[in-house]
Amino acid sequence: MVTAKGDLVFLDFGVVGILRPEKRFIFVRLLHGIIHNDVDILLSAFEKLGVTIREEDRESIRDDLYIALIDSEGFTLGTNNFSMVVNDLTEVLRRYQLRVPISLMLMLKVASINVVFSGFSDPTVVFLVFGFAMAAAITKSGLGKRIAYSAMARTRPKYRNILVTFVVVSTLLAAIVPSGTARTVLMGPLGMMLLPVV
């Protein structure tokens, strides 16, 4: 970001971490290379930030970076097409399958934060975590053993009766533990507890 005085400021929302002064300088050089359409500065900054460029790809990458920079000619930090330039640079890095360090990924938005962490906001994940927590609580508290022994006390210890009991207990647990995977995790120890009875 550029302040009203013309100073370049890096905003860190706790995702990038701490940027050492030399890294800040490299980021400034990267921006300098973008603004002045200087591919050599850009490549040097990429390499200093940890991007490894294969020698056989170097000239092709130089050409593609130059094309991306020319497409944004006349760019200044105050204009809105900075995201277009960054998207073009990111596309060049992807095309050559270059390994990009996390600090540069976040700056170039190789993948947006929403995409990277989208799996954690999915309700299915929350549902499964809750189901596993319930299964762990039922096992740890001994409720699972009580359910197994209570169910077995009502039937004879025969294979068929144990299977029916197992299905009934699993069905009853569906009201408490909604996740089928978590119920399976819970029913495993119950089954192991019932083995000595057979």
Phi, psi and omega in degrees: 000146178250128180281173179298332179279352180095007178280144177270126184236135174258124178268131179238114181263028178087003182264319183285323185096206182266129176263118176294156182306321181293328176291320178300318180298320179294320177297321177296319177298321178300313178296322178300315178297322179293312184296320184264011179052041182255103183294325181297316178297318180298311179297318179299317179295316178303313182294322179290335177275357175107007177278122179266120181253122179293140184300322181290341179263350189306310183293320178296319178296318178303314180297314182293321177295320180296317178298317179298321180288321180296323179301334182252024182303143182088005181290137170230161183298337182278348183272167185275352185275014176299320180296327177295317179298313181297319178298320178295317179296319179298320179297322178296316180298320179293316183303321181264008177050050179275138178281124186245129178295155187300321181297321178287325178302315182291326179290317181274353182055053176304319170220135182290158180301321180299322180288316183298316185258014184296329180297332181280342180266357180289131181300333179297320180296314179299318179300313180294318179299315178298317180297318178293323178296318177297316180297318179295319180295318180294320179291313184295321183285345182090358179300324179299316178297316181298319179296315182296312182290325178294318179293321182287333179293337182272351182232169175276148182283069175245158184303312182298316180296322179294318178298314179298316179299318180299316179294318180295315179298317179298320179293318178294323179292341180299332178288330182266315182246100187289333184280126177297323179295315180294323177296322178296318177299322180286318184290336177303304177298326177298317178298320179295326178289331180278342182302317180295337181291325181287000000 
